[in-house]
Amino acid sequence: MSTTPGRATRERLLQTWNHQCAYCGGRADHLDHVIPRSHGGAHREDNRLPACQMCGQAKGARTLAQWLADIATTGSRTARPGAPQTAA
C-alpha cells in the first residue's frame, strides 16, 4: 500500500467506491482524511475515503467519531455544535 496518495491512488479509491461518498452515498469529488491530520492522522491511503464536498466540509477537522457524535446530538449532518442555526 502506498504511503502518500497520488493521482493514481485517488482515482483508484474513487473507482473502488464507484465515485460515491463513503459518508452519504452522494457523488464523491475528493478524498477525506478519516482521522484529520490535525488530530495526528497520516496522509496515507489507509486514512482516506471518498467524500462529497458537503460531507467533507461538514466533517471538517473532526474525527469520524466526533462528527458522528455531533450528528447524533444535532440531528443534522451539516450542523456544528455551538454554531448559530438558521431557520428552515
N, C-alpha and C positions, 0 to 999 in steps of 0.2 A: 504494500500500500504506500502510495506516495505521501510524503510528509507535507508538502506545500501544494495545495490545489492550484493547478494552472488551468488554462483554457480547455484543454482536452479533458481534464478531470471534471471541470464544471459541466461541460456538455454531456459527459458520461453519466454524472449524477442526475442531471435534468432528464436525460433519456431513460435512465433506470426508473425514475419516478413518473415517467410519461408527462414531463413538464407540469406536474401537479404539485401544489403547495403541500408540504408534509403536515401542515397545521390545519388547513381548511379545505383542501382539495381543489382550490381555485388554480388558475394559471400561474405557475411559478416563473419568476423572471430573474431570480438571483439565488445565491446560496447564503443561508443564515448560519451564524455560529451558534450551535446549541448551547454551549457554555460560552458566553461572551468573553472576548479577550480581556476585557476589563475585570473579569472575575477569574482570570488565570486560564481560560480556555485557549487551546492551541489553534493555530491557523493550519489545521490538518484536515484531511479528507474525512476522517472518522469523527470530526466535530462539526461537520457541515451537513445541512439539509436544505433541499429546495424550499423556497418560500415566495409567496406573492408579495407585492410591495406593501399591501395593507398589513399583513401579518408581520412582516419584517420590521416595519415601522412601529407597529403596536407593541411587539415584544421588546424592541429597543435593546438596551443593555442589561435587561433582566435575564436571569437563567430561565430555562423552561419551567422549572418547578415554581419559581416566583411568579412567572406570567400566568401559569395555570391557577395558582392560588389567588391572584388578583382577579382573574376571570370568575372564579367561584364567589369571590367577595362582591364584585361589582355587577355580575351578570352580563358583562359586555367584554367582547374580545378586544375592543379597541380602547376602552376606558383605562385611565391610570388613576389609582387611588390618590386622593389629595388634589387632583386636577379639577378645575371648575367643570361642571357638567352643563351642557346646553340642553334646552328644552327641545323635545322632538316634535 
